[in-house]
Amino acid sequence: MMQSTVKNLGGLLDRVVEEAPERAALVIGEQTITFGQLGAGIASTANALADMGVGVGDRVMVVDECSTLFLSAVLGAARIGAAAAPMNHRLTAGELRELHAASGCDRAIAGDGFVGLVGDALGRSPLTPAIALRWGGDAPTPVGVNANDTALVLFTSGTTGLPKAVALSHGDLVPRVALFSATFDPAAEPVRALCCVPAVHVGGLVGLLVALAAGSTSVIQSRFDAGEWLALVERHRIQRTFLVPAMLRRILDHPDFTNADLSSLRTLAYGAAPAGPDLIRRAVEAMPDVDFSNVYGQTETLGAVTMLSPADHRDPTRVGSVGRVLPGIEWRLAETGEFQVHQQGDWHGTGDLARVDDGGYVWVEGRLADTINRGGEKLGPIEVEEALRKHPAVVDVAVAGIPDEELGERVGAAVVIDGGVAPADLVAFCRQHLAPWKAPERIAVVDEIPYTELGKVSRPQIAALIAEHGAAP
């Protein structure tokens, strides 16, 4: 059976580039890049790659911060039938070498600050901005692609091991961007979005493509800082943004939050990691004029498969849910309780334990891999974290199972506290809310919880931290 043809992802911005070339596409620091400049970069990079022999089915390693080069490589490669594989510029040369091999890349492009790093990883020089963005020429016509042809290669977050390469097709990406993107209106004032989630991750990159396809102006915060985030919202009159829960917590806790002018902010989406209901209730109360939405998904599912709408956030019984499954997505709960999604002819296991209520709302209750087995009694770390967060002295917490000869695992917690509370008092408090065997048996008091740049907790890292610094209460 022949595959159906679909639109090439590489042509995503053609209409905006043609009809609004002077409109600001990106704002990075003090630099503003127009859609016309971005379109020229896409054309130049596509031509440079093509002239170097890159073509249909090839893959191109991309290492840079979010920039003209980064987006030109992503869309330029797709335009000629190849696929970009963006990789985190904060990785070591050895880690990049492993990802390069895992993704099957044929060529590499690197930003000016990362040419040496990529050269060390591959043993040869990558394509640089001086060549890619100055090759010039008219944009090549996007090649015809089929629905299953790879448009982009992204990597899982790798919290439990080496990130896995995930091939995303034109047939998946183009409709997903269209689903969330507003129709481009060249006469309308562009929406101003703040992008602070790394563009190498599905939430950051797909969110950025959604904004650009609608002709929005995207202000880029290359590395998240809560104080700078507040300043950027105020300075650029930001209207839309996407955050991970750890970022949202740091914004609310920042001393500048109460005095910051956030009156321009209209919509705030969050996801990529679990968000406790207490945090979301606090955020909704602190920003009553903002429409909140929660999106749940993974790299393998191309981001969102469920959404909790702004209206749902005003119903206290639904806060904490990840919402309802989006239209057109097939799902099921396996016998283990794992939430699974049907795609490309097969069932994909998310690794998340979930339940679905009578209203169709999905509640994620933990990770299969994170489940703690304490002498046959199984529990998820999230419920212990939520219980501990209720204590007024607990600023942040992460829970993990720690190896134990007698029971197999015991419950351990790393906590950030504000005040003189003793670990034994935290255990006693936890037992007021949970069964006694769920309370932590080893506690490490730390200055901060180590999160990935996407705001996720690595349970193995937390377990090692507790084993090294923790003590019995």
Helices and strands as residue ranges (DSSP letters): E 5-6, G 9-11, H 14-19, E 24-28, E 31-34, H 35-51, E 59-63, H 68-79, E 83-86, H 93-103, E 107-110, G 112-114, H 115-122, H 129-132, E 145-146, E 150-155, E 165-169, H 170-180, E 192-195, H 202-213, E 217-220, H 226-236, E 240-243, H 245-253, G 257-259, E 267-271, H 277-286, E 291-298, E 303-308, H 310-313, E 323-325, E 330-333, E 338-343, E 346-356, E 361-367, E 372-374, E 377-379, H 381-389, E 394-404, E 408-417, H 423-431, G 436-438, E 442-445, H 459-469
